[in-house]
Amino acid sequence: MGKEETTQKSQLAVTVEQLIAVNPYNPDILPDLENYVNEQVSTQTYNLDANLCLLRLYQFEPERMSTPIVARILVKALMAMPAPDFSLCLFLIPERVQMEEQFKTLIVLSHYLETARFRQFWDEAAKSRHIVEVVPGFEQAIQAYAVHVLSITYQKVPRAILAEAINIEGLSLDKFLEHQVSNNGWVIEKGQGKGQLITLPCTEFNHPELKKNTADSVQLEHVTRIFPILG
């Protein structure tokens, strides 16, 4: 989950990486970086470093800034959650640009995701389809993030909570659950309708007893050595 990857880099991706390595502050590489953003959108790939480089260049060449390109970068960054990419990108965008309506909307969407307010997120995203749907895979990436949040929070999740988090209901949710049961170790407990419970795979987060804390813990003998020093 998180960042999308491609097994074979495109020629443009290789070219951009070479250009960034040689001179990341050369404004002449702006068109290549912008084209690469569009390629990331069309091929459902992702390169945070290239996108950050472009945003830094826009800081030096503000008159050349393309707000549609910036919006696509931010949408891709949202899709990379739980990585902090959105904040990293936003830091490089001038405040006057952030005040534009589409960017204010993306900031609100980011806040809803960071605070796991998925119902509010999907409601806001539905009103802003013209912003988020220009990037293929957006809905699926956010659903994966929602599942990630649930999996580190719950041992068992009610069907209604899951449906709200991933914005799927009815037969579509049944098919989603069938896939998770077959491929990811989910277990559906007996029950009907919204009261149905789904048992999620054990992790060190939803089952703290699984956490291997021996490397992180401070042994008692070390603590007792500290007391004389403190005294």
Phi, psi and chi 1 to 4 in degrees:
 res  aa     phi    psi   chi1   chi2   chi3   chi4
   1 MET       -  168.1   88.4  146.6  -65.0      -
   2 GLY    94.3 -131.2      -      -      -      -
   3 LYS   -66.7  140.1  -63.7 -177.1  178.2   69.9
   4 GLU   -84.1  150.2  -51.5  133.8   45.0      -
   5 GLU  -133.7  155.7  -63.9  179.9   -8.3      -
   6 THR  -124.7  141.6 -179.7      -      -      -
   7 THR   -75.3  -22.4   54.3      -      -      -
   8 GLN  -132.6  118.7 -173.3  173.6    7.5      -
   9 LYS   -73.4  142.8  -69.0 -178.6 -179.6  177.9
  10 SER   -74.5  165.3   70.3      -      -      -
  11 GLN   -62.2  -38.7 -176.1   57.3   49.2      -
  12 LEU   -64.0  -40.9  178.8   56.0      -      -
  13 ALA   -60.4  -44.0      -      -      -      -
  14 VAL   -63.8  -44.0  173.8      -      -      -
  15 THR   -60.6  -46.0  -60.5      -      -      -
  16 VAL   -61.8  -43.9  164.9      -      -      -
  17 GLU   -60.7  -38.2  -71.8 -177.2   -0.3      -
  18 GLN   -67.7  -41.9  -67.9  171.5  -17.2      -
  19 LEU   -63.7  -42.5  -68.7  171.9      -      -
  20 ILE   -65.1  -39.4  -67.1  174.3      -      -
  21 ALA   -64.7  -36.8      -      -      -      -
  22 VAL   -77.4  -51.2  172.7      -      -      -
  23 ASN  -155.7   87.7 -169.8   -7.7      -      -
  24 PRO   -69.1  -11.7   25.5  -34.5      -      -
  25 TYR  -107.2   16.1  -64.7  100.6      -      -
  26 ASN   -84.9  113.4 -178.7   -1.0      -      -
  27 PRO   -62.7  -15.7   21.5  -31.8      -      -
  28 ASP   -66.9  -18.3  -68.1  -20.3      -      -
  29 ILE   -88.6   -0.3   70.3  174.7      -      -
  30 LEU   -52.3  -50.3  -98.1  171.4      -      -
  31 PRO   -59.5  -38.7  -25.0   35.8      -      -
  32 ASP   -65.3  -41.1  -69.9  -57.4      -      -
  33 LEU   -65.8  -39.6  -70.7  170.9      -      -
  34 GLU   -65.9  -42.7  -69.7  175.7  -25.7      -
  35 ASN   -62.0  -34.6  -71.6  -23.7      -      -
  36 TYR   -69.0  -34.8 -172.1   34.4      -      -
  37 VAL   -60.7  -45.5  171.6      -      -      -
  38 ASN   -63.9  -35.4  -71.2  -32.5      -      -
  39 GLU   -67.3  -40.1 -179.5 -179.9  -79.9      -
  40 GLN   -58.8  -38.6  -68.5  174.0   54.9      -
  41 VAL   -66.5  -47.7  169.9      -      -      -
  42 SER   -73.2  -30.2   62.0      -      -      -
  43 THR  -101.7    0.3   59.8      -      -      -
  44 GLN    55.3   46.7  -63.0 -166.9   46.3      -
  45 THR  -112.8  179.6   54.2      -      -      -
  46 TYR  -157.0  134.9 -175.7   59.6      -      -
  47 ASN  -142.2   96.2 -171.3  -39.9      -      -
  48 LEU   -62.3  -43.2  173.9   64.3      -      -
  49 ASP   -59.7  -43.2  -68.7  -23.8      -      -
  50 ALA   -64.5  -39.5      -      -      -      -
  51 ASN   -68.6  -38.8  -64.3  -15.1      -      -
  52 LEU   -65.8  -37.9  -70.3  175.0      -      -
  53 CYS   -60.8  -43.2 -178.3      -      -      -
  54 LEU   -63.0  -44.2  176.0   55.5      -      -
  55 LEU   -63.6  -35.9  -67.2  175.9      -      -
  56 ARG   -66.1  -39.6  -78.5 -167.0  -67.1  -91.9
  57 LEU   -65.1  -36.5  -77.9  173.8      -      -
  58 TYR   -61.5  -30.1  -80.2  154.3      -      -
  59 GLN   -63.9  -35.2  -71.5 -175.0  -45.1      -
  60 PHE   -86.3  -21.0  -62.7  112.5      -      -
  61 GLU  -128.0   62.1  -55.7  -82.1  -25.3      -
  62 PRO   -59.8  -29.1   20.7  -32.4      -      -
  63 GLU   -71.0  -14.0   72.1  -76.4   -8.9      -
  64 ARG  -100.1    2.2  -62.4  177.8   64.4  179.2
  65 MET   -65.1  132.2  177.3 -179.3  -73.4      -
  66 SER  -104.0  110.2  165.6      -      -      -
  67 THR   -65.1  -34.1   51.1      -      -      -
  68 PRO   -61.3  -38.1  -25.4   35.5      -      -
  69 ILE   -66.1  -43.8  -69.6  -70.0      -      -
  70 VAL   -61.0  -41.5  174.1      -      -      -
  71 ALA   -61.8  -41.2      -      -      -      -
  72 ARG   -65.0  -38.7  -71.9  166.4 -158.2  159.0
  73 ILE   -60.4  -43.7  -71.6  174.8      -      -
  74 LEU   -68.7  -37.3  -73.7  179.0      -      -
  75 VAL   -64.7  -44.0  173.3      -      -      -
  76 LYS   -60.7  -37.2  -65.6  -69.3  -75.2 -174.3
  77 ALA   -66.1  -39.2      -      -      -      -
  78 LEU   -59.4  -39.7  -83.9 -177.7      -      -
  79 MET   -67.6  -16.3  -66.2  165.3   62.7      -
  80 ALA   -88.4   -1.8      -      -      -      -
  81 MET   -57.8  143.8  -68.9 -171.4   74.2      -
  82 PRO   -87.8    8.0   31.9  -36.4      -      -
  83 ALA   -61.6  149.8      -      -      -      -
  84 PRO   -84.0   27.1   32.7  -35.7      -      -
  85 ASP   -60.2  -37.4  -61.8   12.1      -      -
  86 PHE   -60.5  -45.9 -172.5   88.0      -      -
  87 SER   -64.3  -39.0  -64.1      -      -      -
  88 LEU   -61.8  -42.0  -65.8  174.7      -      -
  89 CYS   -70.1  -44.7  -67.5      -      -      -
  90 LEU   -60.6  -34.7 -164.3   65.1      -      -
  91 PHE   -59.0  -27.0 -178.1   75.1      -      -
  92 LEU   -94.9    1.7  -62.6  173.5      -      -
  93 ILE  -102.6  125.6  -61.1  172.4      -      -
  94 PRO   -56.6  147.5  -22.0   31.9      -      -
  95 GLU   -60.1  -36.6 -172.3  173.9  -11.1      -
  96 ARG   -62.1  -32.7   61.2  174.1  176.6   78.7
  97 VAL   -75.3  -40.3  177.5      -      -      -
  98 GLN   -59.9  -23.8  -65.6 -176.2   29.8      -
  99 MET   -78.4   -9.3  -65.6  -52.1  -65.1      -
 100 GLU   -67.4  148.8  -66.6 -174.8   20.1      -
 101 GLU   -56.2  -44.3 -159.7   60.5   37.7      -
 102 GLN   -65.4  -33.4   62.0  178.2  -24.3      -
 103 PHE   -78.0  -34.5  -62.4  117.0      -      -
 104 LYS   -61.5  -38.9  -72.0 -163.1  -68.5 -174.9
 105 THR   -63.6  -44.1  -64.5      -      -      -
 106 LEU   -65.6  -35.1  -71.2  171.6      -      -
 107 ILE   -65.2  -41.2  -68.2  170.4      -      -
 108 VAL   -62.9  -44.0  168.4      -      -      -
 109 LEU   -61.0  -41.0  -70.6  175.5      -      -
 110 SER   -61.4  -42.6  171.0      -      -      -
 111 HIS   -62.7  -42.0  176.3   67.5      -      -
 112 TYR   -62.7  -40.2  -75.2  150.7      -      -
 113 LEU   -68.4  -42.7  -70.9  178.7      -      -
 114 GLU   -63.2  -29.3  -70.9  172.4   -6.7      -
 115 THR  -101.4   10.2   53.7      -      -      -
 116 ALA    56.8   34.7      -      -      -      -
 117 ARG   -95.7   74.3  -65.3  158.1   66.6 -176.1
 118 PHE   -69.7  -35.3  -66.4  112.8      -      -
 119 ARG   -61.3  -45.1 -179.2   70.0  -83.4  148.2
 120 GLN   -64.9  -37.3  -68.7   94.0  -35.3      -
 121 PHE   -60.6  -51.4  169.7   84.4      -      -
 122 TRP   -65.8  -34.6  -68.7  114.9      -      -
 123 ASP   -63.4  -44.2  -71.3  -16.3      -      -
 124 GLU   -68.8  -40.3 -175.2   65.6   30.8      -
 125 ALA   -63.4  -35.2      -      -      -      -
 126 ALA   -64.6  -31.9      -      -      -      -
 127 LYS   -82.3   -8.4  -64.9 -175.6  -70.0 -174.0
 128 SER  -126.0   35.0  -50.0      -      -      -
 129 ARG   -58.5  -33.1  -67.0 -174.1 -177.0  -79.9
 130 HIS   -64.5  -18.1   61.2  -70.1      -      -
 131 ILE   -93.7  -47.4  -60.2  173.8      -      -
 132 VAL   -88.1  -27.7  -61.8      -      -      -
 133 GLU   -81.5   -2.2  -72.1 -169.9   -9.5      -
 134 VAL   -73.4  -11.1  -62.2      -      -      -
 135 VAL  -112.2  107.9 -179.8      -      -      -
 136 PRO   -59.7  144.8  -22.0   32.5      -      -
 137 GLY    86.8    1.7      -      -      -      -
 138 PHE   -60.4  -50.7  176.2   78.5      -      -
 139 GLU   -61.3  -42.6 -176.0  173.4  -25.6      -
 140 GLN   -65.9  -38.1  -68.3   79.5    3.6      -
 141 ALA   -65.4  -40.4      -      -      -      -
 142 ILE   -70.5  -36.8  -57.9  -56.3      -      -
 143 GLN   -61.9  -40.2  -72.5  167.8  -17.7      -
 144 ALA   -63.8  -39.4      -      -      -      -
 145 TYR   -64.9  -41.9  168.9   67.6      -      -
 146 ALA   -61.2  -42.8      -      -      -      -
 147 VAL   -62.3  -39.7  168.1      -      -      -
 148 HIS   -58.6  -46.7  164.7   75.9      -      -
 149 VAL   -62.3  -44.8  170.9      -      -      -
 150 LEU   -62.1  -39.0  -67.3  176.8      -      -
 151 SER   -70.7  -22.4   68.9      -      -      -
 152 ILE   -98.4    3.5   62.7  175.5      -      -
 153 THR  -113.2  -41.7  -53.0      -      -      -
 154 TYR  -115.0  147.3  -66.4   98.4      -      -
 155 GLN   -87.6  -40.1  -62.9  178.0    8.4      -
 156 LYS  -129.6  133.9  -60.1  177.9 -173.6  -70.7
 157 VAL  -121.8  129.1   58.2      -      -      -
 158 PRO   -63.1  146.4  -20.9   33.0      -      -
 159 ARG   -55.6  -38.9  179.6 -173.6  174.7  101.0
 160 ALA   -64.4  -38.3      -      -      -      -
 161 ILE   -66.3  -43.7  -63.4  -66.3      -      -
 162 LEU   -62.1  -45.4  174.5   65.8      -      -
 163 ALA   -58.9  -41.6      -      -      -      -
 164 GLU   -67.8  -40.3 -179.2  176.9  -81.7      -
 165 ALA   -67.5  -38.3      -      -      -      -
 166 ILE  -104.2   -0.5   63.3  176.1      -      -
 167 ASN    61.0   42.4 -160.1   37.9      -      -
 168 ILE  -132.4  140.3  -58.9  178.0      -      -
 169 GLU  -139.4  172.1  -66.0  179.9  -23.0      -
 170 GLY    62.2 -139.2      -      -      -      -
 171 LEU   -64.0  -33.7  -68.7  176.2      -      -
 172 SER   -62.7  -39.1  -63.8      -      -      -
 173 LEU   -68.7  -38.4 -179.0   56.1      -      -
 174 ASP   -58.8  -44.0  -69.7  -24.3      -      -
 175 LYS   -66.8  -38.9  -69.1 -178.7  179.0  178.9
 176 PHE   -60.6  -44.8  175.5   85.3      -      -
 177 LEU   -66.3  -39.1  -72.6  171.6      -      -
 178 GLU   -59.0  -41.4  -72.4  175.4   10.1      -
 179 HIS   -64.5  -43.8  175.6   81.3      -      -
 180 GLN   -66.3  -38.3  -63.0  -65.4  -25.1      -
 181 VAL   -63.8  -43.1  168.1      -      -      -
 182 SER   -73.5  -33.4  -60.0      -      -      -
 183 ASN  -113.2  -23.4  -62.4  -80.7      -      -
 184 ASN  -126.4   12.2  -64.0  -42.8      -      -
 185 GLY    77.8   16.9      -      -      -      -
 186 TRP   -73.1  152.4  -69.3   23.7      -      -
 187 VAL  -128.3  129.3  175.9      -      -      -
 188 ILE   -99.2  117.3  -58.8  176.7      -      -
 189 GLU   -77.9  156.3  -62.7 -170.4    3.4      -
 190 LYS   -62.6  137.4  -68.5 -178.4  178.9 -179.6
 191 GLY   161.2  166.9      -      -      -      -
 192 GLN  -124.0  149.1  -62.6  -64.8  -33.8      -
 193 GLY    62.3 -147.5      -      -      -      -
 194 LYS   -68.8  -17.4  -64.9 -178.1  178.4 -179.9
 195 GLY   -80.8   -3.3      -      -      -      -
 196 GLN   -63.3  139.6 -167.5  175.8   58.2      -
 197 LEU  -108.5  140.9  -81.1  177.4      -      -
 198 ILE  -115.6  124.2  -62.9   98.2      -      -
 199 THR   -89.1  123.6  -60.0      -      -      -
 200 LEU   -91.8  156.0  -58.4  176.2      -      -
 201 PRO   -58.8  148.2  -23.8   33.8      -      -
 202 CYS   -70.7  134.6  -62.6      -      -      -
 203 THR  -134.4  170.1   70.2      -      -      -
 204 GLU   -69.7  -11.5   63.7 -178.6   54.5      -
 205 PHE   -90.4  -47.6  -60.4  102.2      -      -
 206 ASN   -87.7  -10.4   62.3   17.4      -      -
 207 HIS  -130.0   82.7  -74.8   71.7      -      -
 208 PRO   -54.8  -25.8  -23.5   33.3      -      -
 209 GLU   -67.4  -14.9   64.6  -87.0   12.8      -
 210 LEU   -83.0  -13.3  -65.0  179.1      -      -
 211 LYS   -67.7  127.7 -172.3  171.3 -176.3  178.2
 212 LYS   -84.6  100.3  -64.0 -179.7  179.8  179.5
 213 ASN  -108.5   10.8   54.1   11.0      -      -
 214 THR   -64.7  -35.0   53.3      -      -      -
 215 ALA   -75.4  -27.1      -      -      -      -
 216 ASP   -93.4  -19.3  -59.7  -35.0      -      -
 217 SER   -79.7  155.6   61.7      -      -      -
 218 VAL  -100.4  118.4  179.6      -      -      -
 219 GLN   -68.6  152.3  -64.3 -178.1    7.7      -
 220 LEU   -58.0  -39.6  179.3   59.4      -      -
 221 GLU   -62.7  -31.2   62.3 -175.5   75.7      -
 222 HIS   -71.9  -36.4  -64.6  158.2      -      -
 223 VAL   -65.2  -43.2  175.4      -      -      -
 224 THR   -65.1  -27.2   56.0      -      -      -
 225 ARG   -70.7  -26.4  -70.2  174.8 -171.7  169.7
 226 ILE   -75.1  -33.7  -65.8  173.7      -      -
 227 PHE   -55.7  -46.8  -74.1  140.6      -      -
 228 PRO   -59.7  -35.3  -22.3   33.2      -      -
 229 ILE   -64.9  -44.2  -60.3  173.5      -      -
 230 LEU   -65.9  -33.4  -65.4  177.2      -      -
 231 GLY   -72.6      -      -      -      -      -
